[in-house]
């Protein structure tokens, strides 16, 4: 099964959360969400808004690194 962008983001959030010794409940509470929401994000089942992603990154004390590459550069 091909890994989607949501799955990739979810796995990274889970890895960072575990590295910070946080439960999904704690991350959800600190980011203004629920434990269920965090678990679904980590599974890749929920698309985050930019605001939600930024808040989670702040709670996890990490930097969002987003790169936009023009399609013509990917075809080379």
Biopython code that builds the backbone (N, CA, C, O; Angstrom):
import numpy as np
from Bio.PDB.StructureBuilder import StructureBuilder

atoms = [
    (1, "UNK", "N", (0.837, -1.184, 0.000)),
    (1, "UNK", "CA", (0.000, 0.000, 0.000)),
    (1, "UNK", "C", (0.880, 1.245, 0.000)),
    (1, "UNK", "O", (1.834, 1.346, 0.772)),
    (2, "UNK", "N", (0.551, 2.181, -0.867)),
    (2, "UNK", "CA", (1.329, 3.405, -0.984)),
    (2, "UNK", "C", (1.094, 4.321, 0.220)),
    (2, "UNK", "O", (-0.041, 4.513, 0.655)),
    (3, "UNK", "N", (2.169, 4.873, 0.742)),
    (3, "UNK", "CA", (2.069, 5.779, 1.884)),
    (3, "UNK", "C", (1.594, 7.144, 1.397)),
    (3, "UNK", "O", (2.171, 7.711, 0.470)),
    (4, "UNK", "N", (0.558, 7.662, 2.013)),
    (4, "UNK", "CA", (0.036, 8.966, 1.623)),
    (4, "UNK", "C", (0.720, 10.062, 2.425)),
    (4, "UNK", "O", (1.430, 9.802, 3.396)),
    (5, "UNK", "N", (0.487, 11.284, 1.994)),
    (5, "UNK", "CA", (1.041, 12.429, 2.731)),
    (5, "UNK", "C", (0.484, 12.472, 4.153)),
    (5, "UNK", "O", (1.220, 12.761, 5.097)),
    (6, "UNK", "N", (-0.797, 12.189, 4.310)),
    (6, "UNK", "CA", (-1.396, 12.212, 5.649)),
    (6, "UNK", "C", (-0.789, 11.145, 6.542)),
    (6, "UNK", "O", (-0.540, 11.386, 7.723)),
    (7, "UNK", "N", (-0.551, 9.974, 5.986)),
    (7, "UNK", "CA", (0.073, 8.902, 6.764)),
    (7, "UNK", "C", (1.487, 9.286, 7.178)),
    (7, "UNK", "O", (1.898, 9.046, 8.313)),
    (8, "UNK", "N", (2.220, 9.879, 6.256)),
    (8, "UNK", "CA", (3.594, 10.311, 6.543)),
    (8, "UNK", "C", (3.611, 11.367, 7.655)),
    (8, "UNK", "O", (4.403, 11.273, 8.592)),
    (9, "UNK", "N", (2.743, 12.361, 7.547)),
    (9, "UNK", "CA", (2.661, 13.408, 8.576)),
    (9, "UNK", "C", (2.257, 12.792, 9.909)),
    (9, "UNK", "O", (2.834, 13.117, 10.947)),
    (10, "UNK", "N", (1.270, 11.904, 9.883)),
    (10, "UNK", "CA", (0.815, 11.251, 11.111)),
    (10, "UNK", "C", (1.909, 10.461, 11.801)),
    (10, "UNK", "O", (2.046, 10.515, 13.024)),
    (11, "UNK", "N", (2.690, 9.726, 11.021)),
    (11, "UNK", "CA", (3.796, 8.947, 11.601)),
    (11, "UNK", "C", (4.841, 9.867, 12.224)),
    (11, "UNK", "O", (5.391, 9.562, 13.283)),
    (12, "UNK", "N", (5.112, 10.991, 11.566)),
    (12, "UNK", "CA", (6.082, 11.938, 12.127)),
    (12, "UNK", "C", (5.569, 12.548, 13.427)),
    (12, "UNK", "O", (6.325, 12.702, 14.386)),
    (13, "UNK", "N", (4.292, 12.893, 13.459)),
    (13, "UNK", "CA", (3.717, 13.450, 14.690)),
    (13, "UNK", "C", (3.800, 12.424, 15.813)),
    (13, "UNK", "O", (4.186, 12.762, 16.932)),
    (14, "UNK", "N", (3.443, 11.180, 15.529)),
    (14, "UNK", "CA", (3.505, 10.136, 16.555)),
    (14, "UNK", "C", (4.929, 9.939, 17.064)),
    (14, "UNK", "O", (5.159, 9.820, 18.267)),
    (15, "UNK", "N", (5.879, 9.907, 16.136)),
    (15, "UNK", "CA", (7.281, 9.719, 16.522)),
    (15, "UNK", "C", (7.751, 10.861, 17.431)),
    (15, "UNK", "O", (8.402, 10.620, 18.448)),
    (16, "UNK", "N", (7.422, 12.096, 17.062)),
    (16, "UNK", "CA", (7.817, 13.243, 17.886)),
    (16, "UNK", "C", (7.099, 13.234, 19.233)),
    (16, "UNK", "O", (7.700, 13.556, 20.258)),
    (17, "UNK", "N", (5.832, 12.872, 19.237)),
    (17, "UNK", "CA", (5.067, 12.815, 20.481)),
    (17, "UNK", "C", (5.682, 11.795, 21.430)),
    (17, "UNK", "O", (5.865, 12.078, 22.614)),
    (18, "UNK", "N", (5.999, 10.616, 20.916)),
    (18, "UNK", "CA", (6.615, 9.586, 21.748)),
    (18, "UNK", "C", (8.002, 10.003, 22.223)),
    (18, "UNK", "O", (8.378, 9.731, 23.364)),
    (19, "UNK", "N", (8.760, 10.658, 21.356)),
    (19, "UNK", "CA", (10.087, 11.152, 21.733)),
    (19, "UNK", "C", (9.985, 12.149, 22.888)),
    (19, "UNK", "O", (10.859, 12.202, 23.753)),
    (20, "UNK", "N", (8.911, 12.934, 22.891)),
    (20, "UNK", "CA", (8.682, 13.928, 23.952)),
    (20, "UNK", "C", (7.977, 13.315, 25.162)),
    (20, "UNK", "O", (7.601, 14.025, 26.095)),
    (21, "UNK", "N", (7.799, 11.981, 25.140)),
    (21, "UNK", "CA", (7.138, 11.259, 26.234)),
    (21, "UNK", "C", (5.754, 11.824, 26.547)),
    (21, "UNK", "O", (5.391, 12.009, 27.709)),
    (22, "UNK", "N", (4.990, 12.093, 25.490)),
    (22, "UNK", "CA", (3.625, 12.591, 25.639)),
    (22, "UNK", "C", (2.642, 11.521, 25.216)),
    (22, "UNK", "O", (2.915, 10.725, 24.318)),
    (23, "UNK", "N", (1.507, 11.510, 25.867)),
    (23, "UNK", "CA", (0.417, 10.647, 25.437)),
    (23, "UNK", "C", (-0.397, 11.401, 24.382)),
    (23, "UNK", "O", (-0.291, 12.623, 24.280)),
    (24, "UNK", "N", (-1.210, 10.683, 23.596)),
    (24, "UNK", "CA", (-2.096, 11.378, 22.662)),
    (24, "UNK", "C", (-3.036, 12.342, 23.396)),
    (24, "UNK", "O", (-3.371, 13.411, 22.887)),
    (25, "UNK", "N", (-3.449, 11.945, 24.590)),
    (25, "UNK", "CA", (-4.335, 12.793, 25.394)),
    (25, "UNK", "C", (-3.653, 14.113, 25.756)),
    (25, "UNK", "O", (-4.253, 15.180, 25.630)),
    (26, "UNK", "N", (-2.406, 14.039, 26.203)),
    (26, "UNK", "CA", (-1.670, 15.247, 26.580)),
    (26, "UNK", "C", (-1.434, 16.147, 25.381)),
    (26, "UNK", "O", (-1.638, 17.358, 25.468)),
    (27, "UNK", "N", (-1.003, 15.572, 24.258)),
    (27, "UNK", "CA", (-0.780, 16.371, 23.059)),
    (27, "UNK", "C", (-2.084, 17.022, 22.612)),
    (27, "UNK", "O", (-2.108, 18.203, 22.263)),
    (28, "UNK", "N", (-3.152, 16.261, 22.625)),
    (28, "UNK", "CA", (-4.446, 16.809, 22.234)),
    (28, "UNK", "C", (-4.856, 17.969, 23.115)),
    (28, "UNK", "O", (-5.293, 19.009, 22.622)),
    (29, "UNK", "N", (-4.716, 17.792, 24.409)),
    (29, "UNK", "CA", (-5.100, 18.846, 25.363)),
    (29, "UNK", "C", (-4.269, 20.104, 25.144)),
    (29, "UNK", "O", (-4.812, 21.207, 25.087)),
    (30, "UNK", "N", (-2.961, 19.943, 25.023)),
    (30, "UNK", "CA", (-2.076, 21.108, 24.856)),
    (30, "UNK", "C", (-2.268, 21.790, 23.500)),
    (30, "UNK", "O", (-2.040, 22.992, 23.371)),
    (31, "UNK", "N", (-2.690, 21.020, 22.487)),
    (31, "UNK", "CA", (-2.885, 21.582, 21.151)),
    (31, "UNK", "C", (-4.331, 22.006, 20.901)),
    (31, "UNK", "O", (-4.673, 22.452, 19.806)),
    (32, "UNK", "N", (-5.177, 21.865, 21.920)),
    (32, "UNK", "CA", (-6.563, 22.276, 21.774)),
    (32, "UNK", "C", (-7.420, 21.286, 21.008)),
    (32, "UNK", "O", (-8.399, 21.668, 20.368)),
    (33, "UNK", "N", (-7.052, 20.015, 21.074)),
    (33, "UNK", "CA", (-7.796, 18.954, 20.401)),
    (33, "UNK", "C", (-8.085, 17.841, 21.398)),
    (33, "UNK", "O", (-7.847, 17.985, 22.598)),
    (34, "UNK", "N", (-8.597, 16.740, 20.889)),
    (34, "UNK", "CA", (-8.896, 15.597, 21.745)),
    (34, "UNK", "C", (-7.896, 14.472, 21.500)),
    (34, "UNK", "O", (-7.171, 14.471, 20.506)),
    (35, "UNK", "N", (-7.874, 13.529, 22.413)),
    (35, "UNK", "CA", (-7.039, 12.336, 22.253)),
    (35, "UNK", "C", (-7.445, 11.598, 20.970)),
    (35, "UNK", "O", (-6.589, 11.149, 20.207)),
    (36, "UNK", "N", (-8.746, 11.480, 20.745)),
    (36, "UNK", "CA", (-9.250, 10.788, 19.548)),
    (36, "UNK", "C", (-8.750, 11.480, 18.275)),
    (36, "UNK", "O", (-8.328, 10.815, 17.329)),
    (37, "UNK", "N", (-8.798, 12.806, 18.255)),
    (37, "UNK", "CA", (-8.326, 13.567, 17.100)),
    (37, "UNK", "C", (-6.856, 13.256, 16.826)),
    (37, "UNK", "O", (-6.484, 12.979, 15.686)),
    (38, "UNK", "N", (-6.024, 13.300, 17.860)),
    (38, "UNK", "CA", (-4.583, 13.036, 17.694)),
    (38, "UNK", "C", (-4.354, 11.614, 17.179)),
    (38, "UNK", "O", (-3.535, 11.403, 16.284)),
    (39, "UNK", "N", (-5.065, 10.650, 17.733)),
    (39, "UNK", "CA", (-4.896, 9.265, 17.284)),
    (39, "UNK", "C", (-5.275, 9.104, 15.808)),
    (39, "UNK", "O", (-4.608, 8.381, 15.069)),
    (40, "UNK", "N", (-6.336, 9.773, 15.387)),
    (40, "UNK", "CA", (-6.754, 9.696, 13.992)),
    (40, "UNK", "C", (-5.757, 10.405, 13.068)),
    (40, "UNK", "O", (-5.507, 9.944, 11.955)),
    (41, "UNK", "N", (-5.194, 11.515, 13.526)),
    (41, "UNK", "CA", (-4.152, 12.209, 12.756)),
    (41, "UNK", "C", (-2.949, 11.290, 12.595)),
    (41, "UNK", "O", (-2.401, 11.163, 11.501)),
    (42, "UNK", "N", (-2.541, 10.651, 13.685)),
    (42, "UNK", "CA", (-1.376, 9.765, 13.639)),
    (42, "UNK", "C", (-1.580, 8.567, 12.710)),
    (42, "UNK", "O", (-0.614, 8.029, 12.168)),
    (43, "UNK", "N", (-2.823, 8.153, 12.529)),
    (43, "UNK", "CA", (-3.135, 7.053, 11.607)),
    (43, "UNK", "C", (-3.251, 7.534, 10.162)),
    (43, "UNK", "O", (-3.332, 6.723, 9.239)),
    (44, "UNK", "N", (-3.260, 8.849, 9.969)),
    (44, "UNK", "CA", (-3.407, 9.397, 8.626)),
    (44, "UNK", "C", (-4.846, 9.473, 8.168)),
    (44, "UNK", "O", (-5.114, 9.557, 6.970)),
    (45, "UNK", "N", (-5.783, 9.444, 9.114)),
    (45, "UNK", "CA", (-7.206, 9.443, 8.783)),
    (45, "UNK", "C", (-7.829, 10.836, 8.745)),
    (45, "UNK", "O", (-8.960, 10.990, 8.285)),
    (46, "UNK", "N", (-7.114, 11.843, 9.216)),
    (46, "UNK", "CA", (-7.659, 13.203, 9.280)),
    (46, "UNK", "C", (-6.680, 14.158, 8.620)),
    (46, "UNK", "O", (-5.478, 14.117, 8.881)),
    (47, "UNK", "N", (-7.206, 15.011, 7.768)),
    (47, "UNK", "CA", (-6.406, 16.076, 7.167)),
    (47, "UNK", "C", (-6.392, 17.263, 8.120)),
    (47, "UNK", "O", (-7.441, 17.763, 8.525)),
    (48, "UNK", "N", (-5.215, 17.696, 8.464)),
    (48, "UNK", "CA", (-5.060, 18.833, 9.381)),
    (48, "UNK", "C", (-5.144, 20.151, 8.639)),
    (48, "UNK", "O", (-4.735, 20.251, 7.482)),
    (49, "UNK", "N", (-5.674, 21.159, 9.305)),
    (49, "UNK", "CA", (-5.552, 22.509, 8.765)),
    (49, "UNK", "C", (-4.128, 22.987, 9.060)),
    (49, "UNK", "O", (-3.439, 22.418, 9.907)),
    (50, "UNK", "N", (-3.708, 24.008, 8.374)),
    (50, "UNK", "CA", (-2.375, 24.576, 8.641)),
    (50, "UNK", "C", (-2.295, 25.042, 10.092)),
    (50, "UNK", "O", (-1.283, 24.827, 10.758)),
    (51, "UNK", "N", (-3.354, 25.675, 10.581)),
    (51, "UNK", "CA", (-3.368, 26.151, 11.968)),
    (51, "UNK", "C", (-3.206, 25.000, 12.960)),
    (51, "UNK", "O", (-2.468, 25.120, 13.937)),
    (52, "UNK", "N", (-3.898, 23.884, 12.708)),
    (52, "UNK", "CA", (-3.777, 22.725, 13.594)),
    (52, "UNK", "C", (-2.369, 22.150, 13.549)),
    (52, "UNK", "O", (-1.807, 21.781, 14.580)),
    (53, "UNK", "N", (-1.809, 22.076, 12.364)),
    (53, "UNK", "CA", (-0.456, 21.543, 12.221)),
    (53, "UNK", "C", (0.570, 22.425, 12.925)),
    (53, "UNK", "O", (1.484, 21.922, 13.579)),
    (54, "UNK", "N", (0.418, 23.731, 12.792)),
    (54, "UNK", "CA", (1.333, 24.669, 13.460)),
    (54, "UNK", "C", (1.223, 24.526, 14.974)),
    (54, "UNK", "O", (2.242, 24.514, 15.665)),
    (55, "UNK", "N", (0.012, 24.418, 15.498)),
    (55, "UNK", "CA", (-0.179, 24.282, 16.944)),
    (55, "UNK", "C", (0.440, 22.992, 17.467)),
    (55, "UNK", "O", (1.094, 22.995, 18.510)),
    (56, "UNK", "N", (0.240, 21.896, 16.752)),
    (56, "UNK", "CA", (0.845, 20.629, 17.167)),
    (56, "UNK", "C", (2.368, 20.736, 17.141)),
    (56, "UNK", "O", (3.039, 20.254, 18.053)),
    (57, "UNK", "N", (2.911, 21.359, 16.111)),
    (57, "UNK", "CA", (4.368, 21.546, 16.025)),
    (57, "UNK", "C", (4.880, 22.381, 17.191)),
    (57, "UNK", "O", (5.934, 22.082, 17.751)),
    (58, "UNK", "N", (4.145, 23.422, 17.562)),
    (58, "UNK", "CA", (4.540, 24.251, 18.704)),
    (58, "UNK", "C", (4.569, 23.427, 19.990)),
    (58, "UNK", "O", (5.517, 23.512, 20.771)),
    (59, "UNK", "N", (3.523, 22.632, 20.201)),
    (59, "UNK", "CA", (3.460, 21.804, 21.408)),
    (59, "UNK", "C", (4.601, 20.792, 21.427)),
    (59, "UNK", "O", (5.169, 20.510, 22.482)),
    (60, "UNK", "N", (4.934, 20.247, 20.261)),
    (60, "UNK", "CA", (6.022, 19.263, 20.170)),
    (60, "UNK", "C", (7.394, 19.918, 20.103)),
    (60, "UNK", "O", (8.415, 19.233, 20.030)),
    (61, "UNK", "N", (7.413, 21.250, 20.129)),
    (61, "UNK", "CA", (8.660, 22.013, 20.096)),
    (61, "UNK", "C", (9.524, 21.623, 18.891)),
    (61, "UNK", "O", (10.700, 21.281, 19.020)),
    (62, "UNK", "N", (8.887, 21.689, 17.709)),
    (62, "UNK", "CA", (9.624, 21.385, 16.489)),
    (62, "UNK", "C", (9.300, 22.423, 15.418)),
    (62, "UNK", "O", (8.344, 23.189, 15.538)),
    (63, "UNK", "N", (10.101, 22.428, 14.395)),
    (63, "UNK", "CA", (9.957, 23.369, 13.293)),
    (63, "UNK", "C", (9.284, 22.654, 12.125)),
    (63, "UNK", "O", (9.633, 21.523, 11.788)),
    (64, "UNK", "N", (8.317, 23.328, 11.520)),
    (64, "UNK", "CA", (7.715, 22.789, 10.294)),
    (64, "UNK", "C", (8.627, 23.149, 9.136)),
    (64, "UNK", "O", (8.981, 24.314, 8.955)),
    (65, "UNK", "N", (9.001, 22.164, 8.364)),
    (65, "UNK", "CA", (9.851, 22.387, 7.209)),
    (65, "UNK", "C", (9.054, 21.991, 5.972)),
    (65, "UNK", "O", (8.947, 20.811, 5.636)),
    (66, "UNK", "N", (8.502, 22.987, 5.307)),
    (66, "UNK", "CA", (7.669, 22.743, 4.138)),
    (66, "UNK", "C", (8.382, 23.307, 2.918)),
    (66, "UNK", "O", (8.730, 24.486, 2.869)),
    (67, "UNK", "N", (8.589, 22.440, 1.940)),
    (67, "UNK", "CA", (9.242, 22.855, 0.702)),
    (67, "UNK", "C", (8.279, 22.704, -0.462)),
    (67, "UNK", "O", (7.626, 21.672, -0.615)),
    (68, "UNK", "N", (8.201, 23.728, -1.267)),
    (68, "UNK", "CA", (7.408, 23.658, -2.487)),
    (68, "UNK", "C", (8.382, 23.596, -3.655)),
    (68, "UNK", "O", (9.202, 24.493, -3.850)),
    (69, "UNK", "N", (8.274, 22.521, -4.428)),
    (69, "UNK", "CA", (9.156, 22.326, -5.569)),
    (69, "UNK", "C", (8.313, 22.362, -6.836)),
    (69, "UNK", "O", (7.334, 21.623, -6.949)),
    (70, "UNK", "N", (8.680, 23.211, -7.790)),
    (70, "UNK", "CA", (7.916, 23.239, -9.052)),
    (70, "UNK", "C", (7.929, 21.868, -9.721)),
    (70, "UNK", "O", (8.949, 21.179, -9.722)),
    (71, "UNK", "N", (6.801, 21.483, -10.283)),
    (71, "UNK", "CA", (6.662, 20.166, -10.912)),
    (71, "UNK", "C", (7.725, 19.912, -11.977)),
    (71, "UNK", "O", (8.213, 18.790, -12.113)),
    (72, "UNK", "N", (8.089, 20.960, -12.740)),
    (72, "UNK", "CA", (9.066, 20.736, -13.795)),
    (72, "UNK", "C", (10.424, 20.287, -13.219)),
    (72, "UNK", "O", (11.190, 19.608, -13.902)),
    (73, "UNK", "N", (10.720, 20.666, -11.963)),
    (73, "UNK", "CA", (11.960, 20.226, -11.340)),
    (73, "UNK", "C", (11.912, 18.754, -10.956)),
    (73, "UNK", "O", (12.951, 18.099, -10.879)),
    (74, "UNK", "N", (10.730, 18.238, -10.719)),
    (74, "UNK", "CA", (10.577, 16.832, -10.334)),
    (74, "UNK", "C", (10.671, 15.906, -11.553)),
    (74, "UNK", "O", (10.970, 14.720, -11.411)),
    (75, "UNK", "N", (10.421, 16.441, -12.731)),
    (75, "UNK", "CA", (10.402, 15.626, -13.935)),
    (75, "UNK", "C", (11.802, 15.419, -14.518)),
    (75, "UNK", "O", (11.964, 14.622, -15.441)),
    (76, "UNK", "N", (12.785, 16.099, -14.016)),
    (76, "UNK", "CA", (14.150, 15.988, -14.547)),
    (76, "UNK", "C", (14.859, 14.774, -14.029)),
    (76, "UNK", "O", (16.015, 14.537, -14.380)),
]
sb = StructureBuilder()
sb.init_structure("model")
sb.init_model(0)
sb.init_chain("A")
sb.init_seg("    ")
for serial, (resi, resn, name, xyz) in enumerate(atoms, 1):
    if name == "N":
        sb.init_residue(resn, " ", resi, " ")
    sb.init_atom(name, np.array(xyz, "f"), 0.0, 1.0, " ", f" {name:<3s}", serial, name[0])
structure = sb.get_structure()
